[in-house]
């Protein structure tokens, strides 16, 4: 049995991320939201992505209350999430071709 450090998915998931093609308006909104909550951009994005990922993985447990995150930002984050998944699938496929 492989340890998690030998697992290619774990190795891919732990690499540093670079997210390209983020709209300027989205960047400004993220910066403002992070500042308002007294967080770094990384902390804020990490929290929001984690919340969204958990909601996507556990839709039944989803909180039905209104989110404090503007819908435009959530839409952009969902778009980013889809792009990241596509990149991860592509990288996983590329890793298998080596």
C-alpha positions as CSV (number, residue, x, y, z in Angstrom):
1,X,0.0,0.0,0.0
2,X,1.4,3.4,-1.0
3,X,1.8,6.1,1.6
4,X,0.0,9.4,0.8
5,X,3.4,10.9,-0.1
6,X,3.8,8.4,-2.9
7,X,0.2,9.0,-4.2
8,X,0.4,11.1,-7.4
9,X,-2.8,12.8,-6.6
10,X,-1.5,13.9,-3.2
11,X,1.8,15.1,-4.9
12,X,-0.2,17.1,-7.4
13,X,-2.5,18.6,-4.8
14,X,0.4,19.8,-2.6
15,X,2.2,21.6,-5.4
16,X,2.0,25.4,-5.2
17,X,-0.9,26.8,-7.2
18,X,-0.8,29.6,-9.7
19,X,-4.2,30.9,-10.8
20,X,-4.2,32.9,-14.1
21,X,-6.8,34.9,-15.9
22,X,-8.5,36.3,-12.9
23,X,-10.5,39.4,-13.9
24,X,-9.2,42.7,-12.4
25,X,-12.6,43.3,-10.8
26,X,-12.5,40.0,-9.1
27,X,-9.0,40.6,-7.8
28,X,-10.1,44.0,-6.4
29,X,-13.2,42.4,-4.8
30,X,-11.1,39.6,-3.2
31,X,-8.6,42.1,-1.9
32,X,-11.4,44.2,-0.4
33,X,-13.1,41.2,1.1
34,X,-9.9,39.9,2.7
35,X,-9.0,43.3,4.2
36,X,-12.6,43.7,5.5
37,X,-12.3,40.4,7.4
38,X,-8.7,41.1,8.6
39,X,-7.2,38.2,6.6
40,X,-4.5,37.9,4.0
41,X,-5.6,37.2,0.5
42,X,-4.3,33.6,0.8
43,X,-6.2,33.1,4.0
44,X,-9.4,34.5,2.6
45,X,-9.2,32.6,-0.7
46,X,-8.3,29.4,1.2
47,X,-11.4,29.8,3.4
48,X,-13.8,30.5,0.6
49,X,-12.5,27.7,-1.6
50,X,-12.6,25.3,1.3
51,X,-16.2,26.3,2.1
52,X,-17.3,26.0,-1.5
53,X,-15.5,22.7,-2.0
54,X,-17.1,21.3,1.2
55,X,-20.5,22.5,0.1
56,X,-20.0,20.9,-3.4
57,X,-18.9,17.6,-1.8
58,X,-21.6,17.6,0.9
59,X,-24.6,19.3,-0.8
60,X,-27.1,17.9,1.8
61,X,-25.2,19.6,4.6
62,X,-25.1,22.9,2.8
63,X,-26.0,25.9,4.9
64,X,-29.1,27.5,3.5
65,X,-28.5,31.0,5.0
66,X,-27.4,33.9,2.9
67,X,-23.7,34.1,2.4
68,X,-21.7,37.2,3.2
69,X,-19.7,36.7,0.0
70,X,-21.1,38.6,-3.0
71,X,-22.6,36.4,-5.7
72,X,-20.2,37.8,-8.3
73,X,-17.2,36.6,-6.3
74,X,-18.8,33.2,-5.7
75,X,-19.4,32.9,-9.4
76,X,-15.8,33.7,-10.1
77,X,-14.6,31.2,-7.5
78,X,-16.8,28.5,-9.0
79,X,-15.3,29.3,-12.4
80,X,-11.8,29.1,-10.9
81,X,-12.7,25.8,-9.2
82,X,-13.8,24.4,-12.6
83,X,-10.6,25.6,-14.2
84,X,-8.4,24.2,-11.5
85,X,-10.2,20.8,-11.8
86,X,-9.6,20.9,-15.5
87,X,-5.9,21.7,-15.0
88,X,-5.6,19.0,-12.4
89,X,-7.2,16.4,-14.6
90,X,-4.9,17.5,-17.5
91,X,-1.8,17.3,-15.2
92,X,-2.8,13.9,-13.9
93,X,-3.2,12.7,-17.5
94,X,0.2,14.2,-18.4
95,X,1.8,12.6,-15.4
96,X,0.6,9.2,-16.6
97,X,2.3,9.7,-20.0
98,X,5.9,10.1,-18.6
